[in-house]
Amino acid sequence: MYTPAHFAADAATVRKLLHRPQAADLVTMTDEGMLATFLPLLFDPDDGEHGVLRGHVARNNDQWRRPPTGEALVIVHGPDAYITPNWYASKAEHGRVVPTWNYLTAHVYGVLRTHEDPAWLDALVRRLTDLHESREPAPWSVDDAPSAFVAGQLRAIVGVEVVISRIEAKVKMSQNRPAADIDGVLAGLDARGDAPMSTAVRAARPV
């Protein structure tokens, strides 16, 4: 990933991004070409040297059957937004401004492993469910469904995990702009109602 030094994400930002409840892109190169799947993942930071990302794919998805020819790549997305130059104080001063895109992303590399054990899959599905249902007013539980139905659903999926070997992460949040321009970006994002991006820009702002 092209990452100028002033856009490099620190370890705390990366960990927060990977812990964020979300889905990400799993990309692998195989002898038959590239494959990609968008799937929810869990981050276990204390498993292995750099942590592990875990999720599952449909059994009919060829990605788990085709061994990668190298490392697997998981592209994790944070908040992103278009930034208009109309928000910059610099526009009124000299006009030498252009649009840009602010974003937070991580490219996570590692070894892909697969799991078909029902107990492993059951534990993973319960963890994923509990994580995402925790935001609901009346959380649904795996146990709310008939056990035979759940068993059938587990047979229809395969677990995947990426044992992380390295992470490249970039946080581009206008921190290369003058303070007055950042103020303008924040005012514009607030007016747009984009709270996640406004929060991210404030967190990345140079002190």
C-alpha positions in Angstrom: 0.0 0.0 0.0 1.3 3.5 -0.9 1.5 5.2 2.5 3.3 8.5 3.0 4.8 8.8 6.5 2.2 11.4 7.6 -0.6 9.0 6.7 0.8 6.0 8.4 -1.6 4.5 11.0 -0.3 3.8 14.5 -0.8 0.5 16.3 -3.7 1.8 18.4 -5.6 3.0 15.4 -5.0 -0.4 13.6 -6.2 -2.4 16.6 -9.4 -0.3 16.9 -10.1 -0.7 13.2 -9.7 -4.5 13.3 -11.9 -4.8 16.5 -14.7 -2.7 14.8 -17.7 -4.9 14.0 -17.7 -5.0 10.3 -17.2 -7.1 7.1 -14.0 -7.1 5.0 -12.7 -8.4 1.7 -10.8 -11.7 1.8 -8.6 -11.8 -1.4 -6.5 -14.8 -2.5 -4.5 -15.6 -5.6 -4.8 -19.2 -6.8 -3.6 -21.2 -9.7 -6.9 -20.4 -11.3 -6.8 -16.7 -10.7 -7.8 -14.2 -8.0 -10.8 -14.9 -5.7 -12.5 -12.5 -3.3 -15.3 -12.7 -0.7 -16.9 -10.0 1.4 -17.5 -11.5 4.9 -17.8 -10.5 8.6 -14.7 -11.3 10.6 -13.6 -11.5 14.2 -10.2 -10.2 15.4 -8.4 -12.2 18.0 -5.3 -10.0 18.8 -3.6 -12.4 21.3 -3.6 -15.5 19.1 -0.2 -15.8 17.4 2.4 -13.0 17.0 0.1 -10.5 15.2 -3.3 -12.0 15.8 -5.9 -13.9 13.7 -8.9 -12.9 11.7 -11.7 -15.5 11.7 -14.9 -15.9 9.7 -16.8 -18.3 7.5 -17.8 -18.7 3.9 -20.5 -20.7 2.1 -19.5 -24.3 1.5 -20.3 -23.8 -2.2 -17.8 -20.9 -2.3 -14.7 -22.1 -4.3 -12.4 -19.8 -2.4 -11.9 -22.1 0.5 -11.2 -25.1 -1.8 -8.5 -23.4 -3.9 -5.2 -23.1 -1.9 -3.6 -19.6 -2.2 -0.3 -19.4 -4.1 1.0 -17.0 -1.5 -0.3 -14.9 1.4 -4.0 -14.2 1.7 -5.0 -10.5 1.9 -7.8 -9.0 4.0 -8.8 -5.5 3.1 -10.4 -3.8 6.1 -12.4 -0.7 5.5 -12.8 2.2 8.0 -14.9 5.4 7.4 -14.3 7.3 4.2 -15.7 10.3 2.5 -15.3 12.8 -0.4 -13.7 16.1 0.6 -14.7 19.1 -1.5 -12.2 21.9 -1.8 -15.0 24.3 -1.1 -14.4 23.5 2.6 -10.8 24.7 2.6 -10.0 28.2 3.8 -7.1 27.9 1.3 -9.6 28.1 -1.5 -10.4 31.8 -0.7 -6.7 32.6 -0.1 -5.1 31.3 -3.3 -7.4 28.8 -5.0 -4.7 26.2 -5.4 -6.8 23.3 -4.0 -8.3 20.1 -5.4 -10.8 17.5 -4.2 -9.6 14.5 -2.3 -10.9 11.4 -0.5 -10.4 10.8 3.2 -10.3 7.2 4.4 -9.0 4.7 6.9 -8.0 1.2 5.6 -5.8 -1.7 6.5 -4.3 -4.4 4.3 -3.9 -7.5 6.5 -1.7 -10.3 5.1 -1.3 -13.8 6.4 -1.7 -17.6 6.0 -5.2 -18.8 5.2 -6.5 -21.8 7.1 -9.9 -23.6 6.8 -12.1 -25.4 9.4 -14.9 -27.8 8.9 -15.2 -29.0 12.5 -18.8 -28.4 13.6 -17.8 -27.4 17.2 -15.3 -24.8 15.8 -18.0 -23.4 13.5 -20.6 -23.4 16.2 -18.3 -21.4 18.5 -17.5 -18.9 15.8 -21.1 -18.4 14.7 -22.1 -17.8 18.3 -19.3 -15.2 18.8 -20.2 -13.4 15.6 -23.9 -13.4 16.4 -23.4 -12.2 20.0 -21.1 -9.4 18.7 -23.6 -8.0 16.2 -26.8 -8.7 18.1 -25.4 -6.8 21.1 -26.5 -3.6 19.4 -30.1 -4.8 19.0 -32.9 -3.9 21.6 -33.8 -7.6 21.9 -30.7 -9.6 20.8 -31.3 -12.8 18.8 -29.5 -16.0 20.0 -28.4 -19.0 18.0 -30.4 -21.0 20.6 -33.6 -19.2 19.4 -33.5 -21.5 16.3 -34.2 -25.2 16.4 -31.0 -27.2 17.0 -31.5 -29.4 13.9 -31.9 -26.3 11.8 -28.7 -24.8 13.2 -26.8 -28.1 12.6 -27.9 -28.0 9.0 -26.8 -24.4 8.6 -23.4 -25.2 10.1 -22.9 -28.0 7.5 -23.5 -25.4 4.8 -20.5 -23.2 5.8 -16.7 -23.6 6.2 -14.6 -21.6 8.7 -11.7 -19.5 7.5 -9.0 -17.8 9.4 -6.0 -15.6 8.4 -3.1 -16.0 10.7 -1.6 -12.5 10.4 1.9 -12.0 9.3 1.9 -8.3 8.7 -0.4 -5.3 8.5 -0.1 -2.1 6.3 -2.5 0.6 7.4 -3.3 4.1 6.2 -5.2 6.9 7.9 -5.7 9.8 5.5 -7.8 12.4 7.3 -6.7 15.8 6.1 -3.8 15.8 8.6 -1.5 17.2 5.8 -3.7 20.3 5.4 -3.3 23.6 7.3 -5.3 24.0 10.5 -7.8 26.3 9.0 -8.5 23.8 6.2 -9.0 21.0 8.8 -11.5 23.3 10.6 -13.3 23.7 7.3 -13.4 19.9 6.7 -14.8 19.3 10.1 -17.5 22.0 9.7 -18.4 20.5 6.3 -18.6 16.9 7.6 -20.7 18.1 10.6 -23.0 19.9 8.2 -23.3 16.8 6.1 -24.1 14.7 9.1 -21.2 12.4 8.7 -20.4 11.8 12.3 -18.0 8.8 11.8 -15.8 10.8 9.4 -15.9 13.9 11.6 -14.8 11.8 14.6 -12.0 10.2 12.6 -10.7 13.5 11.3 -10.6 14.9 14.8 -8.8 11.8 16.1 -6.1 12.1 13.4 -5.7 15.8 13.7 -2.1 16.8 14.5 -1.6 18.2 18.0 
